Every structure is written in structure tokens, then in C-alpha cells.
Amino acid sequence: MSDIETALWWARRDLRVHDNYALTHAARAGECLPVYVFDPETYGEREYGGPASFAFEKTGARRARFVAESVADLRESLRDAGSDLALAHEDPARAISRIADAVDADVVYCERYPTPEEHAVRERVREALPEGTRLEPRWGSTLYHPEDLPMPVEDVPDTFTPFRQDVEHAPDCEPRDPLGEPGLPGVPSALADGDLDAGTLPDPSDLGVADASDWDAVAPTDERAVLPFDGGESRGLERVREYVWQRDRLRQYKDTRNGLLGADYSSKFSPWLNLGCLSPRYVHREVQAYERERVSNDSTYWLGFELLWRDFFQFQFAKHGSQHFRREGIRERENIQWTGNDRLLDAWKRGETGIPFVDANMRELNATGFMSNRGRQNVASFLANNCRVDWRKGAAYFETRLVDYDPAANYGNWAYQSQVGNDGRDSYCNVVKQAKQYDADADYVKRWCPALRDLPPEYAHEPWKLTPDEQEAHGVVLGEDYPEPVINLDASYGKLR
């Protein structure tokens, strides 16, 4: 590549300077212009295509704020490095083509993602580029590079354990060392000379996600939230330092990861990983350093295990594509009788099913944009298996609400819990049993369902077992102070056995 080339770095869900393959390649050019585009198609209400189509809001206010904060943080980091970040709010094909033409770009570098929607946008950009400008995608979102796997992506096993064993036991199959921050060639002349407008951060009303004038007014953090989840590479790196080194919580990760309350029961790196503010290879390197300097145990292994789970779903979507988004899933399950019961779906969304462990988790999601891994498994299993509501509607609601949304992880996990994904077993969660196991004193349930705060733990998890007199005595009348169950939970399990 000639050093007099002009390159664009089209930042997507890789909003970081460290260990960034696309940015590193772009920075080697004579001129490098970083660009981020707020795509209107990813905000507001959209139609879920295919059979049994339905509409939903793709990006809710909390994740939109996280994105905006991350973009602002990236722009500041690039400016500190002597560069800048151009912003646009329009169709990416039109924006990248327009900017490439304005700076006479030779090449556009970007991250390559495995999911169909991201692929389609990338190809539209490629087709719209001015003649002579090429698009060069680079893979960098996973711990393991596809070329380093012990099998081609199309041969990745459809269940996790064989995949993990193949990867862990293969000789010379290791995560690549993270790249350092690249040296940037300076502020692009088009920006420095004023020939190109650098653009400004859109406000919430521009994106159609909230009726507010600025980002400070969007989705204030609930005081019960486990973390504030501020967006940006700077905050992501800080979270790693806090969790791993300052608070020394990695040594207990395996024992605490199924927790429900507090900032440090799990790493909570996912919002920054899924938007690319953190590199999984950087996290892996920090774990290795911790193992050398402090302790190597089951907990340090387990964080790497979870990063590999994340990889598994990325490679599954690279293998199966849009099949993962079909109601029948990759298992092509035609024998499940899904219902169109919007009453059950709406109660589940509001956290008013009358099943406290489900309600507490959904209320936390609605209030904060986050939910524990244990909670996600249970609320997904309840909606899909106990209620038999089309699992994609639950996954789409998570897409709207989660601050740490990732398409492959979200839809892959939902399909898995709904018996149509990467698991040959017809398994499900016993919600009450899990509630008693992971919230024995009902502290979590009572935090998010305060009407139950005076109940003994066994009744806080199963308030429908209270007699009318007991309800009166405890001040929790079902149907008035707290909802009655929307389904007969025991009977629903009977249909699954």
C-alpha cells in the first residue's frame, strides 16, 4: 500500500483506539479520516421481517445514550492523538460515499461482522462508493480470529462444548496479541481546511429515541442500578482496572457470577465489549497478567470461558446467518405451538406477571437497561417455554432495552433458552426453584418488587400460596397490591415434561 493513500476509517461497533484492526490499517495511509455514522435505520420503530412479522423499537434511550457517550469519548481520544472524528446522521451508504468523494479516498477500512444486517449495510456502502475507492473490512470483534480456529467457520460445531474442546485442545490455537494504539497521521486536511464539516453529536430527538433536548435528560440512572454504565473506551478500560486490579474481584468470579445485587458479582464488561469500546483480546491479556501476578484458578479460567461463549455465537451467526432469526431456529422446530398472546407478552414486558423473580428482573431491565445472566435465562425461559409466546418478540424487546445488546449473543441466547437454538436438549428453567437458589432471602425480589418487602422469603417468591387472610395480614392483596399470576406455573411445567 502506498503511503500517499487517503483512507477512511468507518467506525461501527468498534469504538476504541486500542487493538483495532481496521483503524490500525487506516492509520498507515498518508491521510486517515475517522468517520462515525448514526444510521437512522437503527433507531425508532422497525418491522421484524419474515413470517409473523411485528414492529419494535430497535434502540431504546439507554443504549442510544451509551452509544452517544462512546462516540463522544472516541472523538476526544482521537483529538488527543492529533486526529479527529467526522460525524454524520444519515444512511451510511450515502454518508460514507459522500465523505469518500469529498476527500478523494482511496480506501475505506471497517470492522467485519457476522450478522446479516451488518453485512447488508456494509455491502450497500461498498456499492455506493465512488469509482476507484475500495472497501477493506477487517475482523476484530472476537477473542479468536476465524483464521486461527482449528476448523473453518462453516464447520464450527453447533453446540458449545465440542467447540470449546476443539479450541482449547488444538495446538497453536491462541488469541492474538492485542495491537497497541496506532500512530495517526494528523488531522485530515479536509477537516483542517474546513472543506468538510466535522458534524455534531445528534440529540435524542434527532434519533427519535426520547422526548428530550439533550443526553443528560435521557434515562437517568435508577439508584438501584448495579452500575451507571457510562459509555466509552475510557470508562471501559477503567472498569477493567477496577474489577480486576483495584477491587481484586476476578479471583472470585466463578463463585459470584450468578449473583443479582451489587456492582461486582460479575465483571459487567459486556456493554463495552459489545459496542467495541473494549477489545476481548485486551481483556484476555489482563486476565493472563492477573494469573501471573496474583492467582490462577477456576475463576480466572471462567472469565476466558465466558469470552469463548461470546465467540461461539459470533461464529454461529457467521455459519448459519439469518436462520438464527427464524422462529424455528437452526433446529427447524416446527412442532412448538407458539401463541400470539399479547396479554402475556405485555405483562412480561411491564414486570407484572405475578411471578416475582420474573417481574423483578424485568423491572430492573426497564429501569436500568441491564439484567444479570441468571435473570436473562429465567425471563427468557418463562416467556418462551411457560407462556409459549414467540421467543423473537422477547429477544426484540431485549434488543430495545439492553445497554449491552449484541445481535449474535442476544438472539443466540434467546434461541438457546427457547429450545430452537444451539442445544439439542429441550431444557428450561424452573423459575421458582432458581429464585430460591440464587435469591434465597428474596433480597433481590424485594428490591424490585417493594410490595413484597414484608413477606417471608418463601412467600416473596410464591405469593400466590398466601391465603386471603395471610394476604390481608401481610398487606399484600393479590390483584391489588401485587398482580395475580398470569399463568398457572405448575401446569405450564407439566406441559414441558
C-alpha positions in Angstrom: 0.0 0.0 0.0 1.4 3.4 -0.9 2.0 5.8 1.9 0.3 8.6 0.0 -3.1 6.9 0.0 -6.1 8.6 1.7 -8.1 6.3 4.0 -11.4 6.5 5.8 -11.8 4.5 9.0 -15.6 3.9 9.2 -16.1 3.2 12.9 -19.1 0.9 13.6 -19.3 -1.2 16.7 -15.5 -0.9 17.3 -15.5 2.4 19.2 -11.9 2.2 20.5 -8.4 3.2 19.7 -6.6 0.2 21.3 -6.4 -3.2 19.5 -8.4 -2.0 16.5 -7.5 -3.8 13.2 -9.5 -1.5 10.9 -8.2 1.7 12.5 -4.6 0.3 12.5 -4.7 -0.4 8.8 -6.3 3.0 8.0 -3.7 4.8 10.1 -0.9 3.5 7.8 -2.2 5.7 5.0 -0.8 9.2 4.2 -4.1 10.6 5.4 -6.7 9.0 7.7 -10.1 10.3 8.3 -12.1 8.5 11.1 -15.9 8.7 10.5 -18.9 7.5 12.5 -22.4 7.5 11.1 -25.6 7.4 13.2 -27.8 5.3 11.0 -31.4 6.3 11.2 -32.4 2.7 10.5 -31.1 1.6 13.8 -33.3 4.0 15.8 -37.0 4.3 16.0 -39.6 1.7 15.3 -38.8 -1.0 12.7 -40.5 -4.1 11.3 -39.2 -7.5 12.2 -39.3 -9.2 8.8 -40.4 -12.6 7.7 -43.4 -14.7 8.8 -45.4 -13.5 11.8 -43.9 -10.0 11.4 -44.1 -7.5 14.2 -42.9 -3.9 14.9 -40.5 -2.9 17.7 -38.1 -0.1 18.6 -34.6 -1.2 17.7 -32.6 1.1 20.0 -34.0 2.4 23.3 -32.9 5.5 25.1 -30.4 3.9 27.4 -28.3 2.2 24.7 -28.7 5.3 22.5 -27.2 7.3 25.3 -24.4 4.7 25.7 -23.6 4.9 22.0 -23.6 8.7 22.0 -21.3 8.8 25.1 -19.0 6.2 23.4 -18.8 8.2 20.2 -18.0 11.4 22.1 -15.3 9.6 24.1 -13.8 8.3 20.8 -13.8 11.7 19.3 -12.0 13.1 22.3 -9.4 10.3 22.2 -8.7 10.9 18.5 -8.4 14.6 19.0 -5.9 13.9 21.9 -3.9 11.8 19.4 -3.8 14.6 16.9 -6.7 13.4 14.7 -10.5 13.9 14.7 -13.7 12.1 14.1 -16.2 13.2 11.5 -19.9 12.6 12.4 -22.9 12.1 10.2 -26.6 11.3 10.8 -27.9 9.7 7.6 -27.9 6.5 5.6 -24.3 5.0 5.9 -24.1 4.3 2.2 -24.9 7.9 1.4 -22.7 9.3 4.2 -19.6 7.2 3.5 -19.8 7.7 -0.2 -20.2 11.5 0.2 -17.3 11.8 2.6 -15.1 9.5 0.5 -15.8 11.6 -2.6 -15.1 14.8 -0.7 -11.6 13.7 0.5 -10.9 11.6 -2.7 -10.4 8.5 -0.5 -8.6 5.5 -2.0 -9.8 3.0 0.6 -12.4 2.6 3.4 -11.5 0.3 6.3 -14.2 -1.0 8.7 -15.0 -3.8 11.1 -16.4 -7.0 9.6 -19.4 -8.5 11.5 -21.0 -11.9 11.1 -24.7 -10.9 11.3 -26.8 -10.4 8.2 -28.0 -6.8 8.9 -24.5 -5.6 9.5 -23.3 -7.4 6.4 -26.0 -5.9 4.3 -25.2 -2.4 5.4 -21.5 -2.9 4.6 -22.3 -4.2 1.1 -24.6 -1.2 0.4 -21.7 1.1 1.4 -19.4 -0.8 -0.9 -21.8 -0.5 -3.8 -22.2 3.3 -3.2 -18.5 4.2 -3.0 -17.1 6.4 -5.7 -15.3 4.6 -8.6 -11.8 3.7 -7.6 -12.5 3.7 -3.8 -12.3 0.2 -2.3 -13.8 -1.2 0.9 -11.5 -3.3 3.1 -13.3 -5.0 6.0 -11.2 -6.4 8.9 -12.3 -8.9 11.5 -11.6 -7.8 15.1 -14.6 -8.3 17.3 -13.8 -11.8 18.7 -11.2 -13.3 21.1 -10.1 -15.8 18.5 -9.7 -14.8 14.8 -11.6 -17.0 12.4 -8.4 -17.9 10.6 -6.9 -19.2 13.8 -9.7 -21.6 14.7 -8.9 -25.4 14.3 -11.7 -25.6 11.8 -13.3 -23.5 9.1 -16.2 -21.3 10.3 -18.7 -23.4 8.3 -17.6 -26.5 10.3 -17.9 -24.9 13.8 -19.9 -27.3 15.9 -23.4 -26.3 16.7 -23.1 -27.0 20.4 -20.7 -25.1 22.6 -18.8 -27.9 24.5 -17.3 -29.6 21.4 -16.4 -26.1 20.1 -14.7 -25.2 23.3 -12.8 -28.5 23.5 -11.6 -28.2 19.9 -10.4 -24.7 20.5 -8.8 -25.4 23.9 -7.0 -28.6 22.8 -5.8 -27.5 19.4 -2.1 -26.8 19.2 -1.2 -23.3 18.3 -4.8 -22.0 18.7 -4.4 -18.9 20.8 -5.9 -15.5 20.9 -3.7 -13.0 19.0 -1.8 -10.4 21.0 -3.7 -7.1 21.2 -2.5 -4.3 19.0 -1.3 -1.1 20.5 -2.8 2.3 19.8 -1.7 3.3 16.2 0.1 6.5 15.4 -2.3 8.7 13.5 -1.1 10.9 10.6 -2.8 14.0 12.0 -6.0 16.0 11.4 -7.2 15.2 7.9 -6.7 18.2 5.6 -10.4 18.2 4.6 -11.3 18.9 8.2 -8.4 21.2 9.0 -9.1 23.3 5.9 -12.9 23.4 6.6 -13.7 21.7 3.3 -15.6 19.0 5.3 -17.9 19.7 8.2 -16.9 17.5 11.2 -20.5 17.3 12.3 -22.1 17.3 15.7 -23.5 14.7 18.0 -27.2 14.3 17.4 -29.5 14.9 20.3 -32.2 12.3 21.4 -35.0 13.9 19.4 -32.8 13.7 16.2 -32.6 9.9 16.7 -36.2 9.6 17.7 -35.5 7.7 20.9 -36.8 10.1 23.5 -38.6 13.4 24.0 -35.6 15.2 25.5 -33.4 18.1 24.5 -30.0 16.5 25.5 -28.4 13.3 26.6 -28.3 14.3 30.3 -32.1 14.3 30.2 -32.3 10.7 28.8 -32.9 7.8 31.1 -31.5 8.9 34.4 -29.9 6.0 36.3 -32.1 4.3 38.9 -30.5 4.4 42.3 -30.9 0.6 42.5 -28.8 0.1 39.4 -25.8 -2.2 39.7 -23.6 0.3 37.7 -24.2 3.6 35.9 -22.8 2.1 32.6 -21.3 5.3 31.2 -20.3 4.7 27.5 -16.8 5.0 26.0 -13.4 3.3 25.7 -12.1 5.3 28.7 -14.8 4.1 31.0 -14.5 0.5 29.7 -10.7 0.4 30.4 -11.4 1.9 33.8 -14.0 -0.8 34.6 -11.4 -3.5 33.8 -8.9 -1.8 36.1 -11.5 -1.5 38.9 -12.8 -5.0 38.7 -9.6 -6.9 38.0 -6.9 -5.0 39.8 -8.3 -2.4 42.3 -11.2 -4.5 43.8 -9.5 -7.8 43.1 -12.8 -9.5 42.2 -11.5 -11.7 39.4 -10.3 -14.4 41.9 -13.9 -15.0 43.0 -15.6 -14.6 39.6 -16.9 -18.2 39.2 -18.3 -18.2 42.7 -20.2 -14.8 42.4 -21.1 -14.6 38.7 -24.6 -15.9 39.3 -25.3 -13.0 41.7 -28.1 -10.5 41.3 -27.2 -7.5 43.5 -24.2 -5.2 43.5 -21.6 -3.9 41.1 -19.1 -6.7 41.4 -20.9 -10.1 41.4 -19.8 -10.2 37.7 -17.4 -8.3 35.5 -20.1 -6.4 33.6 -17.7 -5.8 30.8 -20.4 -6.7 28.2 -21.7 -3.1 27.4 -18.2 -2.0 26.4 -17.3 -5.3 24.7 -20.5 -5.4 22.6 -20.0 -1.8 21.3 -16.3 -2.4 20.8 -15.2 0.1 23.5 -13.2 -2.9 24.9 -11.3 -5.5 22.9 -11.8 -9.1 24.1 -8.1 -9.7 23.4 -7.2 -6.8 25.8 -9.4 -8.4 28.5 -7.8 -11.8 27.9 -4.3 -10.2 28.2 -5.3 -8.6 31.5 -6.6 -11.9 32.8 -3.2 -13.6 31.9 -1.3 -10.8 33.7 -3.5 -11.3 36.7 -2.8 -15.0 36.7 0.9 -14.3 36.6 0.9 -11.6 39.3 -1.8 -12.7 41.7 -3.6 -16.0 41.2 -4.6 -18.5 38.5 -7.7 -20.5 39.5 -11.1 -21.6 38.2 -12.4 -18.1 38.3 -9.7 -16.7 36.0 -10.3 -19.6 33.7 -14.0 -18.9 33.8 -13.8 -15.4 32.6 -12.0 -16.7 29.5 -14.6 -19.4 29.2 -17.3 -16.7 29.0 -15.4 -14.8 26.3 -15.3 -18.0 24.4 -19.1 -18.4 24.7 -19.3 -14.9 23.2 -17.1 -16.0 20.3 -19.2 -19.1 19.8 -22.3 -17.1 19.0 -20.4 -14.8 16.6 -19.1 -17.8 14.7 -22.6 -19.5 14.8 -24.1 -16.5 13.1 -21.2 -16.4 10.6 -22.1 -20.1 9.8 -25.9 -20.0 9.8 -26.7 -16.4 9.0 -30.4 -15.4 9.1 -31.5 -18.9 10.1 -30.9 -17.8 13.7 -33.6 -15.1 13.4 -36.3 -17.5 12.3 -38.9 -18.6 14.8 -38.0 -22.3 14.1 -34.3 -21.6 14.7 -31.4 -23.6 13.4 -33.1 -26.7 14.8 -36.0 -26.0 12.5 -38.5 -26.8 15.3 -41.9 -26.9 13.6 -43.6 -28.8 16.5 -43.8 -26.0 19.0 -47.2 -24.3 19.3 -46.4 -20.6 19.7 -49.2 -18.3 20.8 -49.9 -14.8 19.8 -51.0 -13.9 23.4 -50.1 -10.2 23.7 -51.6 -10.1 27.2 -48.9 -12.4 28.4 -46.2 -10.5 26.4 -47.3 -7.1 27.8 -47.4 -8.3 31.4 -43.9 -9.8 30.9 -42.6 -6.5 29.5 -44.0 -4.5 32.4 -42.8 -6.9 35.1 -46.4 -7.6 36.1 -46.7 -11.4 35.5 -47.3 -12.2 39.2 -44.1 -14.3 39.2 -41.8 -12.3 41.4 -38.5 -13.5 40.1 -39.6 -12.7 36.5 -41.1 -9.4 37.5 -38.0 -8.2 39.5 -35.7 -8.9 36.6 -37.9 -7.2 34.0 -38.3 -4.2 36.2 -34.5 -4.0 36.6 -34.2 -4.1 32.8 -36.8 -1.4 32.3 -35.3 0.9 34.9 -31.6 0.4 34.1 -31.0 -1.3 30.8 -29.3 -4.2 32.4 -30.1 -7.7 33.8 -27.9 -10.4 35.2 -27.1 -13.5 33.2 -29.1 -15.6 35.6 -32.1 -13.3 35.2 -31.9 -13.3 31.4 -32.0 -17.1 31.3 -35.1 -17.2 33.6 -37.2 -14.5 32.0 -36.5 -15.9 28.5 -37.4 -19.4 29.5 -40.5 -18.2 31.2 -41.8 -16.3 28.2 -40.9 -18.8 25.6 -41.4 -22.1 27.4 -44.0 -21.4 30.1 -46.0 -18.9 28.1 -45.1 -20.1 24.6 -45.0 -16.5 23.3 -43.0 -16.2 20.1 -39.4 -16.0 21.5 -38.4 -13.5 18.9 -40.7 -10.9 20.5 -38.9 -11.3 23.8 -35.5 -11.1 22.0 -36.6 -7.9 20.2 -37.7 -6.4 23.5 -34.2 -7.1 24.8 -32.8 -5.5 21.7 -34.6 -2.3 22.6 -33.9 -2.3 26.3 -30.4 -3.7 26.8 -27.5 -1.4 27.1 -25.2 -4.3 26.3 -27.1 -5.6 23.3 -25.2 -7.7 20.7 -27.2 -9.3 17.9 -25.5 -12.7 17.9 -25.3 -13.0 21.7 -28.9 -11.8 22.2 -30.7 -13.8 19.6 -28.4 -16.8 20.0 -29.1 -17.0 23.8 -32.8 -16.5 23.3 -33.0 -19.3 20.8 -30.9 -21.4 23.1 -33.3 -20.9 26.0 -36.3 -21.3 23.7 -35.4 -24.8 22.6 -34.7 -23.8 19.0 -31.0 -22.9 19.1 -27.6 -24.3 19.9 -28.7 -27.1 22.3 -30.1 -30.5 21.4 -31.9 -30.8 24.7 -35.4 -29.5 25.4 -34.3 -27.8 28.7 -36.0 -25.0 30.6 -35.6 -23.0 33.8 -37.7 -23.8 36.8 -38.2 -20.1 37.8 -39.2 -20.6 41.4 -36.5 -23.2 42.1 -33.9 -20.9 40.6 -35.3 -17.9 42.5 -34.9 -19.8 45.8 -31.4 -21.0 44.9 -30.0 -17.7 43.7 -32.1 -15.3 45.9 -32.6 -17.3 49.0 -33.5 -14.4 51.2 -35.6 -12.7 48.5 -33.5 -9.6 48.8 -33.4 -9.1 45.0 -37.1 -9.7 44.5 -37.9 -7.3 47.4 -35.7 -4.6 45.9 -37.5 -4.5 42.6 -41.0 -5.6 43.9 -41.3 -3.5 47.0 -44.9 -4.6 47.6 -43.4 -7.9 48.7 -40.9 -6.5 51.2 -42.7 -7.6 54.3 -43.2 -11.2 53.2 -41.1 -14.1 54.4 -38.8 -15.3 51.6 -40.8 -18.4 50.7 -43.9 -16.3 50.1 -42.0 -13.5 48.4 -41.1 -16.0 45.7 -44.6 -17.6 45.6 -47.1 -15.0 46.9 -50.0 -16.9 45.3 -49.6 -19.5 48.1 -50.8 -17.0 50.6 -54.3 -17.5 51.9 -56.7 -14.5 51.7 -56.3 -14.0 55.4 -52.5 -14.1 55.1 -52.6 -11.6 52.3 -54.5 -9.2 54.5 -52.2 -9.8 57.4 -49.1 -9.1 55.3 -50.6 -6.2 53.4 -50.2 -7.9 50.0 -53.6 -8.5 48.4 -53.1 -10.2 45.0 -54.7 -8.3 42.3 -54.5 -5.1 44.3 -51.0 -4.7 45.8 -49.3 -7.2 43.5 -50.5 -8.9 40.4 -52.0 -12.4 40.4 -50.0 -14.9 38.3 -50.8 -14.6 34.6 -50.5 -18.3 34.2 -50.6 -21.5 36.3 -46.9 -22.0 36.6 -47.1 -25.7 37.8 -49.5 -26.6 35.0 -47.2 -25.0 32.4 -44.2 -27.1 33.6 -46.4 -30.2 33.2 -46.8 -29.5 29.5 -43.0 -29.2 29.1 -42.1 -32.5 30.8 
